[in-house]
Amino acid sequence: MGRCLHTTVKFLRKTGTEQKWLERHLKDPFVKASKQQQYRCRSAFKLLEIDDKLCVLRPGFSVLDCGAAPGAWSQVAVERVNALGTDAAVPTGFVLGVDLLRISPLEGAVFLSETDMAEPSTLRAIQSLLPLGKADVILSDMAPNATGIKELDHQKLIRLCLGLLDIAQSILKPKGTMLCKFWDGSEARLLQNRLKEQFQDVRTIKPQASRKDSAESYYLARLYRGK
Ligand SMILES: C[S@@+](CC[C@H](N)C(=O)[O-])C[C@H]1O[C@@H](n2cnc3c(N)ncnc32)[C@H](O)[C@@H]1O
């Protein structure tokens, strides 16, 4: 998974790379802000920024959050779609998170832990949990375990995104939105073209909170053409 760690500094012997990572992590303003604002992970700020600029999440929306652990994006989604019904003046939304890992419970969200998005049976489970079996927004911050071989990791993530696009055909509402992370590489254009076939508006986003030296970017695909 990504480096969403609740840092506990222990006096363990560290390699040079681990030491450098820890120093960067402790200085990172988004790590500090996520602790202050009680987000489970700094990645919350990527979604907050995207949503502030492009209004992806609205009160009343049903959201599927793929690769949800430890749950920071789901926290943001619960707030923005009013999943707890805290604001009686606007509709109440719904958030469903799915991850290979266990996700600690979060008020306002339903989680499918230890569940693989790439397994065919997962689609049925998702359909049975989403209101009327449909989502307004599909979020994917999924990241496969990195092997360190850049091209291989890139291809694995593109496969996951393409699989998600197949799932979208069964669950995404017409005019719906899909936001998915990818690592740049030779097949990014293929994913972008597939998204363009199925959505009217596709743009590439690199949020401030996404580390500059990371190959990570997001495709935001809007106005799903539907079947
Ligand atoms: C960067 S983390 C997501 C962080 C999350 N957005 C948050 O804000 O807390 C990527 C997650 O993708 C999950 N993942 C990778 N492959 C997956 C798959 N096939 N099915 C479900 N989850 C997957 C990993 O287990 C990991 O927890």
The ligand as an ORCA input file, in Angstrom:
! r2SCAN-3c Opt
* xyz 0 1
  C      -2.506      4.619     -1.550
  S      -3.497      3.446     -0.726
  C      -5.055      4.254     -0.675
  C      -5.155      5.349      0.339
  C      -6.593      5.812      0.526
  N      -7.080      6.529     -0.644
  C      -6.749      6.733      1.707
  O      -6.887      7.943      1.499
  O      -6.734      6.265      2.839
  C      -3.771      2.230     -1.977
  C      -4.646      1.067     -1.537
  O      -5.015      0.308     -2.699
  C      -5.291     -0.994     -2.236
  N      -5.398     -1.939     -3.362
  C      -4.436     -2.283     -4.251
  N      -4.892     -3.209     -5.105
  C      -6.192     -3.446     -4.766
  C      -7.198     -4.322     -5.265
  N      -6.969     -5.139     -6.293
  N      -8.410     -4.323     -4.669
  C      -8.647     -3.507     -3.600
  N      -7.734     -2.660     -3.086
  C      -6.516     -2.634     -3.648
  C      -4.115     -1.260     -1.306
  O      -4.387     -2.330     -0.438
  C      -3.963      0.082     -0.597
  O      -4.612      0.089      0.643
*
